[in-house]
């Protein structure tokens, strides 16, 4: 009886230890940003709570990087329009949602399947010789992918030599 009790106690302790190890986040586990707006898929303009616009310009080493037409429209996960999308190549972002929600610029890049953070824009990495600077309405912003787009914003992301 004592052996069974000891075995059950040991098994219980090992199970708890295992669950604790699983619950502790590892530094090796990448954190994925999940923004509510990335799951929005609209079939039209009816019932919108949010319908705003902003402009996005990306400059890499002095060259304009194109923000293409129809980003977030009829893509692999949505037959309609995603919460942030483009219609043409002007750089105008359309933010349209069925309920109030944040629209981080990083969510647009996720929808576009391009990378953007303080250390990377598209395929360009910031390092000791180069930097990424983000301007919102002419002012430097250090919010990068977490910046929440506001109506009328002019967002410029610049990759350049230091």
C-alpha positions as CSV (number, residue, x, y, z in Angstrom):
1,X,0.0,0.0,0.0
2,X,2.8,2.4,0.9
3,X,4.5,1.6,-2.5
4,X,1.4,2.3,-4.4
5,X,0.9,5.6,-2.6
6,X,4.5,6.6,-3.2
7,X,4.2,5.7,-6.9
8,X,1.0,7.7,-7.3
9,X,2.6,10.7,-5.4
10,X,5.7,10.6,-7.6
11,X,3.6,10.3,-10.8
12,X,1.5,13.2,-9.7
13,X,4.5,15.3,-8.9
14,X,6.1,14.5,-12.3
15,X,2.9,15.4,-14.1
16,X,2.7,18.8,-12.4
17,X,6.4,19.4,-13.1
18,X,5.9,18.5,-16.8
19,X,2.9,20.9,-17.0
20,X,4.9,23.7,-15.4
21,X,7.7,23.2,-17.9
22,X,5.2,23.4,-20.8
23,X,3.7,26.6,-19.4
24,X,7.0,28.5,-19.1
25,X,7.6,30.3,-22.4
26,X,10.9,29.6,-24.0
27,X,13.1,32.4,-25.4
28,X,13.4,30.2,-28.5
29,X,9.7,30.3,-29.2
30,X,8.9,33.1,-31.6
31,X,6.1,35.5,-30.6
32,X,3.5,36.0,-33.3
33,X,1.6,39.2,-33.3
34,X,-2.1,38.5,-33.5
35,X,-4.2,41.5,-34.4
36,X,-8.0,41.2,-34.5
37,X,-8.1,43.2,-37.8
38,X,-6.1,40.5,-39.6
39,X,-9.1,38.1,-39.3
40,X,-11.6,40.6,-40.8
41,X,-13.0,39.5,-44.2
42,X,-15.7,41.7,-45.7
43,X,-17.9,40.9,-48.7
44,X,-18.9,44.6,-49.2
45,X,-19.2,48.0,-47.6
46,X,-22.5,47.3,-45.7
47,X,-22.5,47.6,-42.0
48,X,-19.1,49.1,-41.6
49,X,-18.3,50.8,-38.3
50,X,-14.8,52.0,-39.5
51,X,-14.0,53.3,-42.9
52,X,-10.8,55.4,-42.9
53,X,-7.8,55.9,-45.1
54,X,-4.1,56.5,-44.7
55,X,-1.1,56.7,-47.0
56,X,1.9,54.5,-46.9
57,X,5.3,55.2,-48.5
58,X,8.3,52.9,-48.2
59,X,11.7,54.1,-49.3
60,X,14.6,51.6,-49.3
61,X,18.1,53.1,-50.0
62,X,16.5,56.1,-51.7
63,X,14.2,54.0,-53.9
64,X,10.5,54.0,-53.6
65,X,9.2,50.4,-52.8
66,X,5.8,49.8,-54.4
67,X,2.8,49.1,-52.3
68,X,0.9,47.1,-54.8
69,X,-2.7,47.1,-55.8
70,X,-5.3,44.7,-54.3
71,X,-3.3,43.8,-51.3
72,X,-5.7,42.1,-48.9
73,X,-8.4,41.6,-51.6
74,X,-9.4,38.1,-52.6
75,X,-6.3,36.5,-51.1
76,X,-5.7,32.9,-49.9
77,X,-7.7,33.4,-46.7
78,X,-10.4,35.8,-47.8
79,X,-12.5,35.9,-50.9
80,X,-13.5,39.5,-50.1
81,X,-11.7,42.4,-48.5
82,X,-9.4,42.2,-45.5
83,X,-9.7,44.8,-42.7
84,X,-6.8,46.7,-44.2
85,X,-6.3,46.6,-47.9
86,X,-5.3,48.5,-51.0
87,X,-7.3,49.1,-54.3
88,X,-4.5,50.5,-56.4
89,X,-0.7,51.2,-56.3
90,X,-1.1,54.7,-54.8
91,X,-0.1,53.6,-51.3
92,X,-3.6,54.4,-49.9
93,X,-4.5,52.0,-47.2
94,X,-8.2,51.4,-46.7
95,X,-9.2,50.4,-43.1
96,X,-12.7,49.0,-43.1
97,X,-14.1,47.0,-40.1
98,X,-17.5,45.8,-39.0
99,X,-16.7,46.8,-35.4
100,X,-14.4,49.2,-33.6
101,X,-10.8,47.8,-33.5
102,X,-7.2,48.8,-33.7
103,X,-5.5,48.9,-37.0
104,X,-1.7,48.5,-36.4
105,X,0.4,49.1,-39.5
106,X,2.0,45.7,-38.7
107,X,-1.3,44.0,-39.4
108,X,-1.2,45.4,-42.9
109,X,2.3,44.0,-43.4
110,X,1.0,40.6,-42.1
111,X,-1.9,40.7,-44.6
112,X,0.6,41.7,-47.3
113,X,2.9,38.8,-46.2
114,X,5.9,41.2,-45.9
115,X,8.0,41.9,-42.9
116,X,8.1,45.1,-40.9
117,X,9.6,45.9,-37.5
118,X,12.2,48.2,-36.0
119,X,14.9,45.8,-37.3
120,X,13.5,44.7,-40.7
121,X,11.5,46.2,-43.6
122,X,10.7,43.8,-46.5
123,X,14.1,42.2,-47.0
124,X,16.3,44.9,-45.6
125,X,17.8,44.5,-42.1
126,X,18.9,47.3,-39.8
127,X,22.4,46.8,-38.5
128,X,25.4,48.9,-37.4
129,X,25.5,50.6,-40.8
130,X,21.8,51.1,-41.6
131,X,18.6,52.0,-39.9
132,X,14.8,52.0,-40.2
133,X,13.1,55.2,-39.5
134,X,9.3,55.6,-39.4
135,X,7.5,58.9,-39.8
136,X,3.9,59.5,-39.1
137,X,2.6,62.8,-40.4
138,X,6.2,64.1,-40.6
139,X,7.1,63.1,-37.0
140,X,9.4,60.3,-36.1
141,X,7.6,57.4,-34.5
142,X,9.2,54.5,-32.5
143,X,6.1,52.4,-32.5
144,X,6.9,50.7,-35.8
145,X,4.6,47.7,-36.4
146,X,2.5,48.5,-33.4
147,X,1.5,52.0,-34.6
148,X,-2.3,52.2,-34.8
149,X,-3.3,53.8,-38.1
150,X,-5.5,56.9,-37.8
151,X,-7.7,58.5,-40.5
152,X,-5.6,60.7,-42.8
153,X,-2.2,59.5,-41.5
154,X,0.8,59.8,-43.8
155,X,3.1,57.0,-42.9
156,X,6.6,56.9,-44.3
157,X,9.0,54.0,-43.6
158,X,12.6,54.7,-44.6
159,X,15.5,52.2,-44.7
160,X,18.8,54.1,-45.0
161,X,22.5,54.3,-44.1
162,X,23.2,55.8,-40.7
